[in-house]
Amino acid sequence: MTKKGIERWKTLKSQVVFDHKWYTLRRDHVELPNGHEMDDYFVSVRPDVVLTFPLTADGHVLFVRQYKHAAGDIFIELPGGVIDEGETDPVEAAKRELLEETGYTTEEMEPMLQVIDNPTKDTNKIFYFIAHNVREVAAQDLDESEHIEVLKVPLQEVEPMIMNGQIRVAGSVALCMLALRKLGL
């Protein structure tokens, strides 16, 4: 029996229906491999993102604690953010976000993985890094909408915090587990 491979959809028409500095929504008219057409497939056009697992020389991981309005709650997650327009190097974007959110920096950024968070509806990639030997060099440099508390968590407490639901943002959970495995924990 011969299996037919998975095929890409054909985009027949694409139109930006909402464009704002914080959010862009695109409406695609697509043709599926079976010939069926959908003229209302909506896609969130989002910038790529960096996320960092920052590890201090004395074995602590830096987390940020902040309110996230869409979910209406306060979350503990790893430092990260969007790659700004004009930035071409995810490593530099990760260093910038780490410094802005925590006041810490390093020259030892280890690329881990590039992932897609929601390939059904979002266009962006997430670049994961482990930042080794981070050190505090400045105060936080936050936007007026940000209030971020920096937490230093002993490395051995990270997995229990995930398992008991204290860390529950998907990207942070995934990067933590990858980093712990990479570090042999």
N, C-alpha and C positions, 0 to 999 in steps of 0.2 A: 504494500500500500504506500502510495506516495503522498507525503504531506506538503501542502502549500505553505510557504513561509509567510511570516507576518509582513505586511506592507505598510508603508507610510500613507497617510492621508494626503490628498492634494488640496492645497489652498487655492480656491478659485477667486476669492476676493477677500480683502482684509481692510478694516476701517477702524480708526481710533474713535471711540464714541464718548470717552471721557478722558481729559488730560489735565492733570493738576500736578503741582510740584511734589505732592506726596503719593499720588496714585494715578496710574494710567490703565484704562480698560479698552481692550480691542475686541471687535466682533468679527469673527471669521466665518466665511461661507466655504465649507469644505465638502469634498467628495471622498467618500469612503471607498476602499478597494472593491466592495461589492456593488458600487455604482450609486448607492444611496447618498443624497445630499442633505446637509444640514446648513441652514443659513444663519443660525443663531448660536454658534459656539463661542462663548465668551472667555477671554484669556486676560489675566492680570499681567501686564508688562512691568516687571520689577527689576531693579538693579541687582547685580550680584552682591553677595554678602560674604563677610569674613567672620570666623568664630575662632576664639583662641582658648586653649587650656594653659593658663599661665602658672608655672611652677616655680616657687622660690627655692633658693639654695638650701634652705632648712626644711624642705619637704612640705610646704603648704601650697594649696591651690587657691587662686584668687577667684572669687565669684562676685557678681553684682546682684544687688537686691533692689528691685524697683517695681513700681506700679505699671501695669500694662492695660490700657483702657479697653481694647476690644474684648479681652477676657474678663475685665472688671475685677482684677485681683493683683496681689503683690507676688512676684516670682523671684526665685533665686536661679540665676543662669550664668553662663560664662560670658565674658566680655566680647563684644563684637558689634558689627553694624554694617551699613552699606558701603560699597566701594563708590566713592564720590565720582561724579562726572569729571573726566580728565585724568583720574588715577588709572594707571595701567598695570601696576604691580600689586597683586593681592598681598604679598608680604608687607609692603610698605603701608597698605591700607590697614592690615592687621596691627601693625606697630602703632599707627596713628590712633586707631580705636582703643587699643589697650591703654595708651598714654592718656587719652581724653577721659576715658571712663574710670580709670583707677589711679593714674599718676605714676604707674610703673612702666618700665621699658626693659628691653633686652636686645642683644644682637644675635641671639640664638633662637631663631624661628625655624622650626622643623615642619615642613609641609606634611600633612597626614593624608588627606583625601579631598577630592572634589565631589560633592554630592548634589542631587536635585531634591529639593524639599517636597514639592507638590507638582509633579510633571503633568498632572491632569489639567491644572488651571493656571500655573505660574511659570514664568519664563526664566527665573533666576537660578544661578548656581550658588552653592555655599562652599567656601574654601575653609577647610579645617586645618588648624595649626596647633602644635605644642610649642609653647614659649618657655624655654629652659632658663633657669637662673634669673628670673625677673627681679628687678630692684626698684624701689621707690625713688623717683627723681624729681617729682613735681606734685603740685596739687591737681585735683581733677579739673578738667576744662570742659564743663557741661553746657549744653544749650539751655535756654531759659525754660524749656518744657521738661527738662530732665532733673530728677532728684534721685541720685544713685548712692546707695550704701555699699561700700566695699567690704567683703567678708574674706577672712583668711581661714581656710579650712584645712586641717591636717589631711594629708593624702589618704591615709587609711580610713578616714570618715566619709570620703566621697561616695563610694559604692553604697554604704548603708543609707546615706541621705537620698540616693536615687531609689533604693528599694523601699524606703518608708514614705516616699512621695514628697519629700521636701524639695527635690530637684525634679521638675516635671515638664520642662519645656523640651520638646522632642530633639531639636538640634543639640542642645546642651547634654541631654542624656546620651545621645549617640556618640558625641565627641568624648565625653567622659569615659564611656565604656571602651572606646577605641584606644584612648590614651592610657587608661589603666592596663589594658592588655599589652600595649606596646612597652609600657614600663615594667611589665612582668608581675603585676599585682592582680 
